[in-house]
Amino acid sequence: MPSYLSRYATPLTTGLFIISLVSGIALFFHLGTNAFRGMHEWLSMVLILPFVLHLWKNWRPFAAYFKRMPMALSLVVCLIAGLVFAWPSLTGTAAGSTGNPAFAMVNVVGQGTPGKIAPLLGKTEADVVTALKAAGFAAADPASTLSDIATKSGKDTMELMAALTALKAKP
């Protein structure tokens, strides 16, 4: 390993770990979420390179850990802890596991009729139906759900939601 990589592997691992630690704690307690989320995600990805360099530099002592029980036990405990947190989402058994909340809300709104969602847009039912027809949703009618209107018009629900968003933006 070139000497400059050897010199910086451990200090960069340490510095980036401290950033990951502080930003992770802030995220856990919902402090400065907007400030810390990008920092935590991106710099944790950057941490991979100095970590690999650190392992490369210290491979012999690191490999020696695998000859003893504490490393195997620690890795098993960490794997189990990770699975405990991930399992509900992976299996769909998490409380309220509907995936992305924004998409879940699109599905909820999609089950409404133009008359039901019109007040959310500050419009009348007739305004919503007219706007949808103008946006190419030929099947728009007051009795159909938004999802049905999109399907019958040969478009997807997200296109319909975009048309409604544009309608909301109009005074």
C-alpha positions in Angstrom: 0.0 0.0 0.0 1.4 3.4 -0.9 2.6 5.2 2.3 0.2 8.2 1.9 -2.8 5.7 1.9 -1.3 3.9 4.9 -0.9 7.2 6.8 -4.5 8.4 6.1 -6.5 5.1 6.3 -6.9 5.1 10.1 -7.3 8.9 10.6 -10.0 9.1 7.8 -11.8 6.1 9.2 -11.8 7.7 12.7 -12.9 11.1 11.4 -15.7 9.8 9.2 -16.8 7.4 12.0 -17.1 10.4 14.4 -19.2 12.2 11.8 -21.4 9.1 11.3 -21.7 8.7 15.1 -22.8 12.3 15.8 -25.1 12.6 12.8 -26.6 9.2 13.6 -27.3 10.3 17.2 -28.9 13.5 15.9 -31.1 11.6 13.5 -32.1 9.1 16.2 -33.3 12.0 18.4 -34.8 13.9 15.4 -32.5 16.9 15.9 -31.6 18.8 12.7 -32.9 16.0 10.5 -32.5 18.1 7.3 -29.0 19.1 8.2 -27.8 15.6 9.2 -29.6 13.2 6.9 -27.5 13.9 3.7 -24.3 14.2 5.7 -24.9 10.9 7.4 -25.9 9.0 4.3 -23.2 10.4 2.0 -20.3 10.5 4.4 -21.1 7.0 5.6 -20.7 5.9 2.0 -17.4 7.7 1.8 -16.4 5.9 5.0 -16.2 2.7 3.0 -13.0 3.5 1.2 -10.9 4.5 4.3 -12.4 1.5 6.1 -11.2 -0.9 3.3 -7.8 0.8 3.3 -7.7 0.5 7.2 -8.4 -3.2 6.9 -5.8 -3.6 4.2 -3.2 -1.9 6.3 -4.1 -3.9 9.4 -5.0 -7.2 7.7 -2.8 -9.5 9.8 -3.9 -8.3 13.2 -7.5 -8.1 12.0 -7.4 -11.7 10.6 -6.2 -12.9 13.9 -9.5 -11.9 15.5 -11.2 -14.6 13.4 -9.3 -17.3 15.3 -11.0 -16.4 18.5 -14.6 -16.7 19.8 -15.3 -13.0 20.4 -15.2 -12.1 16.7 -17.6 -14.9 15.7 -19.9 -14.2 18.6 -19.9 -10.5 17.9 -20.6 -10.9 14.2 -23.5 -13.3 15.0 -25.0 -10.9 17.6 -24.7 -8.0 15.1 -26.3 -10.0 12.4 -29.2 -11.0 14.7 -29.6 -7.4 15.8 -29.7 -6.2 12.2 -32.3 -8.8 11.3 -34.5 -7.9 14.3 -34.8 -4.4 12.9 -35.1 -5.3 9.3 -37.3 -8.4 9.5 -40.7 -6.6 9.9 -40.0 -4.4 6.9 -38.7 -7.3 4.8 -41.7 -9.5 5.6 -44.3 -6.8 5.5 -45.3 -7.4 9.2 -44.2 -4.0 10.4 -47.0 -2.0 12.0 -48.4 0.3 9.3 -46.0 -1.2 6.7 -47.5 0.3 3.6 -44.2 1.2 2.1 -43.5 4.8 1.2 -46.0 7.0 3.0 -46.3 9.3 0.0 -47.3 6.4 -2.3 -49.7 5.1 0.4 -51.4 8.5 0.4 -51.6 8.5 -3.4 -53.5 5.2 -3.1 -55.8 6.7 -0.4 -56.6 9.8 -2.5 -56.9 7.6 -5.6 -59.9 5.9 -4.0 -61.7 9.2 -3.6 -64.1 10.7 -6.2 -63.6 14.2 -7.7 -66.2 15.5 -5.3 -64.4 14.1 -2.2 -61.0 15.5 -3.1 -62.3 18.9 -4.5 -62.3 20.6 -1.1 -58.6 19.6 -0.6 -57.8 21.5 -3.8 -60.0 24.5 -3.0 -62.1 23.7 -6.0 -65.6 22.4 -6.8 -66.4 18.9 -8.1 -67.2 20.4 -11.5 -63.8 22.2 -11.5 -62.0 18.9 -10.9 -63.9 17.0 -13.5 -63.3 19.8 -16.1 -59.6 20.0 -15.3 -59.1 16.3 -15.5 -60.9 16.2 -18.9 -58.7 19.1 -20.1 -55.6 17.1 -19.0 -56.6 14.2 -21.2 -58.6 12.1 -18.7 -61.6 11.5 -21.0 -63.3 9.1 -18.5 -63.5 11.8 -15.8 -66.9 11.8 -14.2 -68.2 12.7 -10.7 -69.2 9.1 -9.7 -65.8 7.3 -10.5 -62.8 7.1 -8.2 -59.7 8.9 -9.4 -57.9 5.5 -9.9 -60.8 4.3 -12.1 -60.7 7.6 -14.1 -57.0 7.2 -14.7 -57.3 3.5 -15.7 -60.3 4.1 -18.0 -58.5 7.0 -19.6 -55.4 4.8 -20.3 -53.1 6.7 -17.9 -51.7 5.9 -14.5 -52.7 7.4 -11.2 -49.5 9.4 -10.8 -50.3 11.2 -14.0 -53.7 12.0 -12.6 -52.1 13.2 -9.4 -49.8 15.5 -11.4 -52.9 17.0 -13.1 -54.5 17.6 -9.7 -51.4 19.2 -8.3 -51.3 21.6 -11.3 -55.0 22.3 -10.6 -54.2 23.1 -6.9 -51.5 25.5 -8.1 -54.0 27.6 -10.1 -55.8 30.3 -8.2 
